[in-house]
Each structure stands twice: as structure tokens, then as C-alpha cells.
Amino acid sequence: MDIIISPRSDKPIYTQIAEQVAAQILRGDLEPGSALPPIRTVARDLEISVITVKKAWEELEHQGFIYGVVGKGSFVSDQHADNLDDKRESIALDRLAKDLAFYRDLGLTQDEFVRLVRKVY
């Protein structure tokens, strides 16, 4: 499991962690039933607070990506392919809606925006 924290990001660190882990689950990099590293290990490796990692794990659990077993740790939830597609689309749409406001404020038309997305993608 790879997690990269950006101190310059506008996003809180726990959100950065949760989004990266969710993306790895959605891509299939983390398979259903696989164990996540212990919270303390992740905190130590990333040199951040245990509370921050715990908050990320709680967010992932709330979103249905992982589940916890008392005394054993956290595991990737068994997701159906349709459910994964729905979650991936929901996350992408949410993010796009937030970012789109910025581009509208720049005065870009829909065609200009689509052209830029195609150019970058």
C-alpha cells in the first residue's frame, strides 16, 4: 500500500490517506479481505499522528471500503463489481463538481473545458 502525503495540499492529511487507499481498492490493488497495515505502523511510516490515520480508517469504514475486526485490525470490504463502479463514479463526480466551479469562475465554456481535459488526459 503506497501513500504519499502532500504538506502543500489544501486537503487534510486524513483525507489524502483515505482517498489514496480508496483509489487503490477501486483499482483492485488492494483485494477484498486483505488486511490493511496497523494504524500505528502507517502513522510511524508516514511520520504523522496515530489519530490522523485512525480518522482516515474511520472515513474508509464509513464509506464501506473497509471493516474492522476487534483485536485483529482492518480489512478491505468485499465489494461487488457493480458497487465498485458506482463508488468510483460517485467519487469522480463529487470531485469534478467541486473542481468545475473553479473553471466556471475562469469563464471557460463547456467545450473549452472538455478540450482541456482531453489535452491533459
FENNOR-V451836 format. One record per run of one state. SS is the DSSP state (H for helix, E for strand, L for the rest). FROM is the first residue (numbers start at 1). LEN is the number of residues. If there is no record, write none. Layout:
[[SS | FROM | LEN] [SS | FROM | LEN]]
//
This chain:
[[L | 1 | 12] [H | 13 | 15] [L | 28 | 7] [E | 35 | 1] [L | 36 | 3] [H | 39 | 8] [L | 47 | 3] [H | 50 | 13] [L | 63 | 3] [E | 66 | 4] [L | 70 | 3] [E | 73 | 4] [L | 77 | 4] [H | 81 | 25] [L | 106 | 4] [H | 110 | 11] [L | 121 | 1]]
//
